[in-house]
Amino acid sequence: MAFDYDLFVIGGGSGGVRAARIAASEGGAKVALAEEYRMGGTCVIRGCVPKKLMVYASEYPGLIEDARAYGWKVEAGAFNWGHFRVQLEAELNRLEAAYRGGLTGAGVEIFDQRATVADPHTVELADGRRFTAKHILIATGGRPFMPDVPGAELAVTSNEMFRLDMLPKRALVVGGGFIASEFACILNGLGVDVCQYYRGAQILRGFDDEARGHVATAMQAAGVTIHCGTDVLRMEKTHTGIRVVATDGTEREFDLVLYATGRKPNTAGLGLEPLGVELGRNGEVKVDEWSQTAVPSIYAVGDVTDRINLTPVAIREGHAFADTVFGGKPRKADHELVASAVFTQPELGTVGLSEEAAREQEPVEVYVASFRPMQTLFAGRQDRVMMKLVVSQSSRKVLGCHIVGPGAGEMIQLAAVAVKMGATKEDFDRTVAVHPTMAEELVTMRNPVRRG
Ligand code: NDP
């Protein structure tokens, strides 16, 4: 049977774009891609990229204060949100065009509309057109999840954060994960009075306990008011803002409430289940290690599969799929030892197991260095950096590396190479320090602080 396309990709985010481009350019496939919103997906349009630019924007007041301590006569002045938004939009347009150009340059045909799956080999566009394809790739990502709280319509999600008309004076951030903690720091840095409500005992659940404690302490010292064990009961509009009634019995008023309470895979209405594609409890597409669903012609990559919801992982999954199905190079995406960074202030970079998870597995030695880095110490700041290695007692391998401090995201990328290669504590030790840096502490920690 002749198909219209070899591959039809639904979703123009990190995973879908990579798969489409590689299948077309290296696999020689005839490829189409449908995207209902903007090319680039969550990461480029309303996630990692604009978020990181906001992190940069929010760091300047601190840098200017430090510059004064170093002898510069400078004043911070006021932050112009309108100016930043225009610059941000221009940058996102540039990136969107680059993604589009990369696809069309590879010969991929783009449809700027929603697509659903009609049968295992047929895609239907919102305008009613139908196309057949030998393979269909679902790469529709995820969307913010908002719990059913009275007054939920008064709150915004991360989707709206990059397009606010103006910055609020008082903001509440609900949630304790990546997105909540990052936005709490961004808003705080931009001069907003920020409260963060988290239902659990400590923010950033799942990360190393000591590292998350360090981040939370530093965030509070920087001005974010974190209320753990606290959730929203209801929200009401007042003529001066949004009144939030919380589980701790308090009533506070804010100008903006941001809900960052997780994300859900975008599978609703795609037409997958009637075809036999299995969905999980969260709505995620169930796939095997080749990213193939229960329907052999349908694959899925990225956040829609709810495996590790990070852009570089989606890219690897999309690339592995294209290599396997179109490139004659069968390979699976590797989900082991994926490093990540939370762009809080201070940043948290992590790879491998937390101390708690490692202890469950085997006896460990824990090495920790906590110190005031010279750059901010000189400026009179109390900021502390933390570096931590969790080491297997039997194999001596570094099972986990956790860094909290400026540039932790950059540092963990390099530490991750060593950890991925199976480096032992002794491999770290015989690596000569680069001085004076913060990262040198990673190779100069002599005695474990804990064993067991
Ligand atoms: P997370 O899963 O990281 O965090 C969700 C938070 O919301 C948790 O603190 C959770 O609490 C809380 N929560 C969940 N449901 C409710 C509820 N009904 N009421 C109150 N609180 C609730 O999700 P995010 O939205 O922060 O981020 C989604 C994913 O995006 C991340 O997991 C990550 O993979 C990715 N991401 C990565 C970034 C990076 O690499 N820097 C940046 C941003 C996002 P509890 O802990 O109790 O479950």
Boltz pocket constraint, residues with backbone or C-beta under 6 A from the ligand:
constraints:
  - pocket:
      binder: B
      contacts: [[A, 147], [A, 174], [A, 175], [A, 176], [A, 177], [A, 178], [A, 179], [A, 180], [A, 182], [A, 198], [A, 199], [A, 200], [A, 204], [A, 205], [A, 231], [A, 260], [A, 261], [A, 262], [A, 263], [A, 308], [A, 309], [A, 310], [A, 340], [A, 341], [A, 342], [A, 343]]
      max_distance: 6.0
